[in-house]
Amino acid sequence: MHDYLPPIHINVTGSLRGFLKKMANIAEKVGTFNVEQEFDALGTSGFDVVNLRLIKSPQHRGLGGQLIVQPEAKNTVAVEIRAERWSPNDPPTYETYVAEARALIGPLLSAYNREFGMRHRMTVPAKRKLEPKLSPQSTELFKRFAVLANKSGLHPLDWRRFYEFVRDSRMRRPLPDEDMVRLLIREGFSEQYACQIAEVYRHLWEFKQLV
């Protein structure tokens, strides 16, 4: 199963649009990027994007980065890395994605800090923090199900414990299918079987909202 890719951002003081323009100018001077600046993109006021496409990528095809400011952002610039084709794994691993973000955006940000006397840095969530989590009460119910479950084919009593987990979990919203699959795989279920159980989980949750 592929890795979750981290939401990377830069905390910026002052004008976010001004920061984007300065970063774009630095990238243009470097000469290794095709730089595109889109302000009020898609006709949305305050939605600003700088595209930084590598002219020549040694490993990944069509590699580039984006600096994105959302209209509601106050001091945050999002960093996203994209490629037409990642190598050797597509989609990329967490490690590959983060390494390319640091390689592409890190030097530009360092140059910006030197030129303007700032200390901005990229914030990258640790891989473990991206993994799905349940509340303590839900975790206890899920563990009771998973520890006793026949991982290759759930027994009726296993299903009963799974139903109890769904029924008694005090969660405002269900886990996304992908998160449930990850939790099940982590407990020893095959990916194929975990996907089947996750589908049942979603239907059970929908039914739970009706009763």
N, C-alpha and C positions, 0 to 999 in steps of 0.2 A: 504494500500500500504506500502511496506516495506521501511525502512529508508535507506538513502544513508549512506554508511560506510566511515569514514574519512580517507584520506591519512595521515598517521602518519609518522613522520621522526625524526631523531636525527642529529643535526649538529655536525660534528666531526672535530676537528683539528688534523692534522697529517695523518698518514697512515690509510686509511679506512680498509685495510686488517688486519693491526695490531690491530685495534680496534675490529674487528670481532673475531680474535683469542683470544684476552684477555677476551672478553665477553663469548666466548665459554668455556674458562678455568674456569671462575668464575661459570658458570652454572654447569659444571661438578663437581666442589667442593661442590656445594649446594646439589647435590644428588637427586633432585626431577625431573630431566630432562633426557631424552635420547637426547644426543647432536650429531648432524651430521654437519660436515663442508665440504662444496663443493666450491672449488676455481676454477675459470675458468669453471664454470658449463656449461653443454651442449656444451662444446668445444668453448665457447665464452670467449675470453680474457677479464679479468676485471669484469666478471659477477660472483660475490661471494655471497654465501648464507650460513647462519648458521641456521639450523633447531633446535628448542628447543621444544621437545614434552614432555608434562607432563606425568610422569609415572603413576600417578593416578589423575584423574580429579574428583572433588567432585560433579560437576553439569553437565558440557558439555562433551559429549563423544568424545574422541580423540582430546582433546584441546591441542593446541601448538602455538608457535609463530615463526616467521621468521625474521631474520635480513638480509636485501638484499642490495647489492651494485651493481648498474647498471654500465656498462662500461663507460658511459658518465658522471657519478657522480664525482663531485670534492670534496665535503665535506659533502655529505648527505648519511645517511643510512636509508633506508625505513624499517618500522616496519609493519608487517602484522600478523594478528591473524586468526587462522583457527581452525575448529572443524569438526569432522565427523557428529556430530549432536549437534545443539545448543538447549538449554532448558531455558525457556519454549517456546520461539519463534525461529523458524528457517525459514528464516535467522534472525539473531539477530537484536535487536534494536540498534540504535546509542549508547545509554547509556550502554547497555550490552557489546558491542564491546569495547568501550573505557575503561570500568571498568576492563575487562579482560586484555587489553593491559597494563594498569597501574599495575595490580596485577602480571602479568607475567614478564614484562620487567623492570618495575620500580625498584624493589629491586635489580636486577642485575646491573642496571645502577648506582644506589646509591652505591653499593659495588665497582663498577669500579671507580667512582669519588673519593671515600675515598682512595682506594689503590693507585691511580695514581695522586691524587691531581688535578682533573679536575672538571669542573662544567657543564658537558653535561646534557641536559634534552630532554625529548620527547616533540615535538610540535604537538598539536592536534587541528585541525581547529574546531571552534565552529559550532554547528549543523546548525545554521541559515545561515552560510556562504556556506553551501553545497547546499542550495536550488537554483533552476534555476532562472536566472535573464535575463531580456530583457533590451535592451538599453532604455533610456528615451523616445525616439520617438516611439519605438515599444511598450513600455509599455502603452503609451497613446492610441495607436490604439487598443491594446488588451483589455484594460479596457473599451473602448467605446463599443467593441463587447460584453464583458462578462457582463457588468452591465445591458445592455438592453436585453440580450439573454433569451429566454425561456429555462430553464435548462433541462427540460424533453423532449423537442423536438424542434429543431431549426426551426424558421419561415423562409421563404425565405429572408426576410429582415435581419434576424440574419445571415444567410449564406452570404449575400452580405457584411455585415460588417466584417465577418471573412475573406472573399476573399480580402477585402481591406486591412485588417491587414497583410495578407501574401504578397500581391502585393507591398505595400508601406513600409514594414519593411526594414530598411537599415541594414541588417545583412550580414556578410560575408558567414555564413553557417547556415543551419537550426538547430533548437534545436533538440536534440535526441528525439525520440518518448516518452521515459520515462519522460523527462523534460516537454514536452508539456502536457502529462497526468497530471503531478503534478500541473502545473499551472491551468489547467482546474478544477481539483478537489478542489484546493484552492478557486476557484471562485464559487463552489457549484454544479458542475456537478458530477454525479455518476461516479465511476471508469469505469464501462462498457461503458457508453456513451462517456466518455473522451477518451477512447482507440479508439473508432470509429472516433471521430473528429481528433485525433492525426494522424490517418492513412490518412485522407483526407488532413491534413496539409502537410504531407510528399509528397503526390502526387502533391499537388498544388506547393510546392517548386520545385520539379523536373520539372514540366511544366514551371515554371517561368524561369528556367535556359535555356530553349530552345527558348524562345521568345525574 
